[in-house]
């Protein structure tokens, strides 16, 4: 019995060491995984990762068919070299950020008209995602409210749920019901080139920077 107790006592430190080594391996693995997911511990939110993808031209917007206020039309991409699109995601019943986006789009539309007339290489696109309520009539009212000029600013909603899911998922755009009949959603402006690649994502208040970058991309694409 004394020999057996001695053997058991000797085994306990070995078991402890084994446990500590296993825990250390798990910790190292966890840290490595976090480092990979946050791209070197630099980006800690999904939105930050999405914007890093856009900055690196790693987000691609697939073309989808849209129902507009007056007729159906596809998203304008792929387009001609030098064409650039400033795209936001809205729902027409939204009383806050979507109205603010509409107001800024009105200002960008005015700037584009003054610079290019109706033949602008930069076009504005608003995609409405509340398909149950964003009817052609609702889209038309939204356009009238914000003085939309169809030759410069396209408004539409994906023709079906599959098209909407494809587009929003590809761009990482999130629209979550807020429990009060509305949505919590991305209120950013997406800069998309003629090939459908997202080249930048800008917060609403940075629309002048988005427009400036769009002008530079359009000029580079036409040179």
Secondary structure per residue as TSV (DSSP state, phi and psi in degrees):
chain	resnum	aa	ss	phi	psi
A	1	X	-	360.0	-42.8
A	2	X	H	-58.2	-39.0
A	3	X	H	-63.8	-40.3
A	4	X	H	-64.7	-41.1
A	5	X	H	-64.4	-37.3
A	6	X	H	-64.5	-40.2
A	7	X	H	-64.8	-41.9
A	8	X	H	-64.6	-40.4
A	9	X	H	-63.8	-37.0
A	10	X	H	-70.5	-29.9
A	11	X	H	-73.7	-27.6
A	12	X	H	-61.8	-46.0
A	13	X	H	-60.8	-38.7
A	14	X	H	-63.5	-41.4
A	15	X	H	-64.4	-37.9
A	16	X	H	-64.8	-42.9
A	17	X	H	-63.0	-43.1
A	18	X	H	-60.1	-42.9
A	19	X	H	-64.3	-41.9
A	20	X	H	-65.8	-39.5
A	21	X	H	-65.6	-39.0
A	22	X	H	-64.9	-42.3
A	23	X	H	-63.9	-39.8
A	24	X	H	-63.7	-41.1
A	25	X	H	-63.0	-41.8
A	26	X	H	-63.2	-41.5
A	27	X	H	-64.2	-43.2
A	28	X	H	-63.8	-42.1
A	29	X	H	-62.6	-40.9
A	30	X	H	-64.3	-44.6
A	31	X	H	-63.3	-40.2
A	32	X	H	-63.6	-41.1
A	33	X	H	-64.4	-44.9
A	34	X	H	-61.6	-41.1
A	35	X	H	-61.0	-38.6
A	36	X	H	-68.6	-45.6
A	37	X	H	-66.4	-31.3
A	38	X	T	-99.4	10.6
A	39	X	T	52.5	62.0
A	40	X	T	78.2	30.7
A	41	X	T	64.3	27.4
A	42	X	T	-101.5	-34.4
A	43	X	-	-121.1	116.6
A	44	X	-	-108.8	-2.1
A	45	X	S	-125.7	158.4
A	46	X	H	-61.0	-39.2
A	47	X	H	-65.6	-39.2
A	48	X	H	-64.1	-40.9
A	49	X	H	-64.7	-40.6
A	50	X	H	-63.0	-42.8
A	51	X	H	-70.1	-32.9
A	52	X	H	-66.2	-39.0
A	53	X	H	-61.4	-41.1
A	54	X	H	-65.7	-42.8
A	55	X	H	-61.8	-30.0
A	56	X	T	-94.6	10.9
A	57	X	T	56.8	41.9
A	58	X	-	-108.7	7.8
A	59	X	E	-110.5	126.7
A	60	X	E	-119.5	126.6
A	61	X	-	-91.5	115.2
A	62	X	-	-72.7	144.8
A	63	X	-	-69.6	138.5
A	64	X	-	-136.1	156.3
A	65	X	E	-79.7	139.4
A	66	X	E	-122.0	146.4
A	67	X	E	-96.2	124.6
A	68	X	E	-103.8	-175.6
A	69	X	S	-64.2	-30.0
A	70	X	S	-121.9	-26.8
A	71	X	S	-160.9	166.7
A	72	X	E	-83.5	149.0
A	73	X	E	-160.9	151.6
A	74	X	E	-79.1	163.8
A	75	X	-	-57.5	150.1
A	76	X	S	-74.1	-7.5
A	77	X	-	-100.2	147.2
A	78	X	S	-69.2	145.4
A	79	X	-	-121.8	-162.6
A	80	X	-	-85.6	154.2
A	81	X	T	-53.2	134.0
A	82	X	T	93.5	-10.2
A	83	X	-	-82.7	142.2
A	84	X	E	-139.0	147.1
A	85	X	E	-129.4	134.6
A	86	X	E	-105.8	114.1
A	87	X	E	-119.9	130.2
A	88	X	E	-123.1	167.1
A	89	X	E	-123.0	124.8
A	90	X	E	-135.6	172.9
A	91	X	-	-137.7	142.5
A	92	X	T	-70.6	-20.4
A	93	X	T	-85.3	-3.3
A	94	X	-	-66.9	122.1
A	95	X	S	-91.6	-5.4
A	96	X	S	-116.9	-94.1
A	97	X	H	-63.2	-33.7
A	98	X	H	-68.9	-36.5
A	99	X	H	-65.4	-40.3
A	100	X	H	-64.2	-42.0
A	101	X	H	-61.2	-42.1
A	102	X	H	-59.5	-41.3
A	103	X	H	-64.6	-41.4
A	104	X	H	-70.1	-34.7
A	105	X	H	-64.7	-35.5
A	106	X	H	-60.4	-42.0
A	107	X	H	-67.3	-41.6
A	108	X	H	-66.3	-37.9
A	109	X	H	-61.0	-41.9
A	110	X	H	-62.7	-42.5
A	111	X	H	-64.1	-40.3
A	112	X	H	-67.9	-40.0
A	113	X	H	-64.6	-42.2
A	114	X	H	-63.9	-32.0
A	115	X	H	-88.5	-39.7
A	116	X	H	-121.0	-8.4
A	117	X	T	71.1	-142.4
A	118	X	T	-86.0	-7.2
A	119	X	-	-104.1	60.2
A	120	X	-	-88.1	136.8
A	121	X	S	-75.5	-11.2
A	122	X	E	-109.3	126.6
A	123	X	E	-124.7	149.6
A	124	X	E	-95.9	141.2
A	125	X	E	-136.0	125.3
A	126	X	E	-115.2	121.4
A	127	X	E	-109.0	118.1
A	128	X	E	-91.3	133.4
A	129	X	-	-110.9	-2.8
A	130	X	-	-92.3	76.0
A	131	X	T	-62.9	-25.6
A	132	X	T	-69.1	-28.2
A	133	X	T	-117.2	-19.4
A	134	X	-	-83.2	65.6
A	135	X	-	-74.7	166.5
A	136	X	H	-53.2	-39.1
A	137	X	H	-65.4	-40.9
A	138	X	H	-67.2	-40.1
A	139	X	H	-63.7	-39.1
A	140	X	H	-63.7	-43.2
A	141	X	H	-63.6	-40.5
A	142	X	H	-61.4	-43.9
A	143	X	H	-63.4	-41.1
A	144	X	H	-65.1	-42.8
A	145	X	H	-56.7	-39.1
A	146	X	T	-104.2	15.6
A	147	X	T	55.3	45.6
A	148	X	-	-64.9	132.9
A	149	X	-	-105.5	112.5
A	150	X	T	-56.6	-28.5
A	151	X	T	-72.5	-15.9
A	152	X	T	-114.8	-21.4
A	153	X	E	-139.8	114.0
A	154	X	E	-98.1	133.0
A	155	X	E	-123.2	133.2
A	156	X	E	-167.4	169.6
A	157	X	E	-128.0	141.9
A	158	X	E	-52.6	142.9
A	159	X	S	-68.5	-24.3
A	160	X	S	-151.1	172.2
A	161	X	H	-64.5	-35.9
A	162	X	H	-64.5	-42.9
A	163	X	H	-63.3	-41.9
A	164	X	H	-64.1	-45.2
A	165	X	H	-60.7	-42.6
A	166	X	H	-59.5	-47.4
A	167	X	H	-69.2	-49.7
A	168	X	H	-65.3	-40.0
A	169	X	H	-66.6	-40.1
A	170	X	H	-61.5	-34.9
A	171	X	H	-97.1	-4.0
A	172	X	T	69.8	26.1
A	173	X	-	-81.7	128.4
A	174	X	-	-109.8	131.9
A	175	X	E	-136.1	107.3
A	176	X	E	-115.0	128.3
A	177	X	E	-54.3	136.1
A	178	X	-	-92.5	3.6
A	179	X	S	83.0	-3.3
A	180	X	S	-122.4	18.1
A	181	X	S	95.2	-6.9
A	182	X	S	-111.8	-159.5
A	183	X	E	-137.8	147.9
A	184	X	E	-96.4	125.0
A	185	X	E	-152.0	167.2
A	186	X	-	-66.1	128.4
A	187	X	-	-109.1	27.6
A	188	X	-	-92.6	165.6
A	189	X	E	-103.8	126.2
A	190	X	E	-101.5	126.3
A	191	X	E	-94.5	114.8
A	192	X	E	-121.6	132.2
A	193	X	E	-87.0	-177.3
A	194	X	T	-63.7	-24.8
A	195	X	T	-87.2	-1.0
A	196	X	S	90.1	6.0
A	197	X	E	-85.2	130.5
A	198	X	E	-75.6	123.9
A	199	X	E	-106.2	-4.2
A	200	X	E	177.4	154.4
A	201	X	E	-129.0	127.3
A	202	X	E	-124.8	137.3
A	203	X	-	-64.9	157.1
A	204	X	G	-49.6	-47.6
A	205	X	G	-71.1	-10.1
A	206	X	G	-99.4	26.9
A	207	X	H	-61.0	-33.4
A	208	X	H	-61.2	-38.3
A	209	X	H	-67.7	-37.3
A	210	X	H	-63.2	-42.9
A	211	X	H	-67.3	-41.1
A	212	X	H	-61.4	-42.8
A	213	X	H	-66.7	-38.1
A	214	X	H	-62.4	-41.4
A	215	X	H	-62.6	-40.5
A	216	X	H	-66.7	-42.2
A	217	X	H	-65.2	-40.7
A	218	X	H	-63.7	-42.9
A	219	X	H	-63.8	-42.0
A	220	X	H	-66.2	-37.0
A	221	X	H	-70.9	-23.5
A	222	X	H	-96.3	-8.3
A	223	X	-	-84.2	360.0
